[in-house]
């Protein structure tokens, strides 16, 4: 997790984020003060927020395409 080594031997992609979080935890009086850094670290590891956002964007695109498709049929039918 925080060894600093990535899968291919270099520095891990989340190592810097982990170090920021770890440093905050070592100097804070209340662990909750580091919640934002913790969230950043877990997002770096798992990309859950990113994937959720991508899924929401794709759903909206599909919804708009369906509305456009249905709207196009209605417009064509009304002009005949």
TANOR-V709958 format. One record per backbone hydrogen bond with DSSP energy under -0.5 kcal/mol. NH is the residue of the N-H (numbers start at 0). CO is the residue of the C=O. E is the energy in kcal/mol with one decimal. If there is no record, write none. Layout:
NH,CO,E  NH,CO,E
This chain:
5,9,-4.6  8,5,-1.6  11,3,-1.4  14,11,-1.2  17,13,-2.6  18,14,-2.6  19,15,-2.1  20,16,-2.2  21,17,-3.2  22,18,-2.6  23,19,-2.1  24,20,-2.5  25,21,-1.8  26,22,-1.2  26,23,-0.6  27,23,-1.5  32,29,-2.4  33,30,-2.0  34,31,-1.6  37,33,-2.4  38,34,-2.7  39,35,-2.2  40,36,-2.3  41,37,-2.5  42,38,-2.4  43,39,-2.3  44,40,-2.1  45,41,-2.8  46,42,-2.4  50,46,-2.7  51,47,-2.4  52,48,-2.4  53,49,-2.5  54,50,-2.6  55,51,-2.4  56,52,-2.4  57,53,-2.6  58,54,-2.5  59,55,-2.2  60,56,-2.4  61,57,-2.4  62,58,-2.6  63,59,-2.7  64,60,-2.5  65,61,-2.4  66,62,-2.3  67,63,-2.7  68,64,-2.7  69,65,-2.7  70,66,-2.9  71,67,-2.4  72,68,-1.6  73,69,-2.0  74,70,-2.2  75,71,-2.1  76,72,-2.4  77,73,-1.8  78,74,-1.0  79,76,-0.8
